[in-house]
Structure formats: C-alpha cells, structure tokens
C-alpha cells in the first residue's frame, strides 16, 4: 500500500554534471532498490487492474500505481448526488427497536452522519438530534416530548438525546427485570 499511497517513494537515480556532460552515477545498491521498487509498483498496478471491470482497465491505468489510484479516486471516489442521497435516506429512515439496546444503532447513525459530513453534507446538531428522536417507536413518544421540553432549539444536540435514550432504555430494562424477578418469586410460593 505504501507504493500506491505515495508513502514509499521511488528512489532517484543520481547524476553528476549538467547538460551534455551529465553522467549517471547511481550505485549498484541504489539501482537494486530502484528495481525492487519498480517491481512493487508493477505488482500494485497489476492488482489494481485485476480489480477493475474489464471496460475500465485501459482508461484507468497510468504510469505508476499511485497515479492509477489517484485517477480512480478522481473518477469514482466522490459519490454523485444520488449516492449522497442514498446515505441521507439511511439517516432519515433510521429506526430504533423498542426491545433492543440502542447503543449500537445510535453508533451506526453517528457513522451515517459522519459519512454525510465527509461528502460535504453537514447536518446541524439540531437536525441530527431530531432525526434520532424521530427514530423512536410510538411507545417512546413521551420521552421525545419530555426531552424536547428540556432543551431550547439551539442547545438540542445528538449527544444529549442519545444519552437520554440510553438512560430510558436502562430504566425500562431494570423495571422489566424487577417485574420478572417479582413474578418468579410470587409464582414460587407454594399453596397448601
């Protein structure tokens, strides 16, 4: 990957003199390093080429692996409006399940927001928080209303809402566990 990313640069031949008097003075050891680097570069180009669809191979391959990779990034690295819209739809169609711990789904929603931000579509903290609140099931509507009444529009943010949802989930889980425990104890009473 170092060759493709540009981290490992090709060693340079050495010369002395100028113009017509210029003579290559590259040592045998440096020539070996250059050959090895060229072989790595050729291998990287080969691997990249094999991963490309046949119709794109000739148009994408350049003189070096780094140039080839840069061309692919230029052509396909940034999604067009349809790709960004697809990611945006993931965000607005996001739903939390009532019976599942919300920690991982909320982390997934955060990664969707990060991807949108990376592609130049920055949703404000307030919009992110409202998308998360909209993801709650109907049985959690009271929580949404309570949380919205606690914040003014400017201080509404994803972290506060996520924390409140996680706290409510923990509260509901502990109540459910207490009820299950009480039911188990009551059903264990022997009747004579």
Residue pairs with C-beta under 8 A, 6 or more apart in sequence:
1 7
2 8
3 37
3 40
3 41
3 44
3 64
3 65
3 66
4 44
4 48
4 65
4 66
4 68
4 69
5 66
5 69
6 66
8 37
8 40
10 34
10 37
10 38
10 41
10 64
11 30
11 33
11 34
11 37
13 24
13 26
13 30
13 31
13 34
14 24
14 25
14 26
14 27
14 30
15 22
15 23
15 24
15 25
16 22
16 23
16 25
17 23
26 34
41 64
41 65
44 65
45 61
45 64
45 65
45 68
48 61
48 65
48 68
48 69
48 72
49 57
49 60
49 61
49 68
52 60
52 72
60 68
60 71
60 72
60 75
61 68
62 68
62 70
62 71
78 119
79 86
79 87
79 119
83 119
84 116
84 119
84 120
84 121
87 112
87 115
87 116
87 119
87 121
88 116
88 121
90 112
91 109
91 112
91 113
91 116
91 123
91 131
92 131
92 134
94 105
94 108
94 109
94 112
94 131
94 132
94 135
95 135
95 137
96 102
96 105
96 106
96 135
96 136
96 137
96 140
96 165
97 105
97 137
98 137
98 139
98 140
101 169
102 162
102 165
102 166
102 169
103 166
105 135
106 132
106 162
106 165
106 166
109 131
109 132
109 135
110 158
113 123
113 128
113 158
116 122
116 123
117 123
123 131
125 156
125 157
125 158
126 153
126 154
126 156
126 157
128 157
128 158
129 156
129 157
129 158
129 160
129 161
130 156
132 158
132 161
132 162
132 165
133 144
133 147
133 148
133 161
136 143
136 144
136 165
140 165
140 168
143 164
143 165
143 168
147 160
147 161
147 164
148 156
151 160
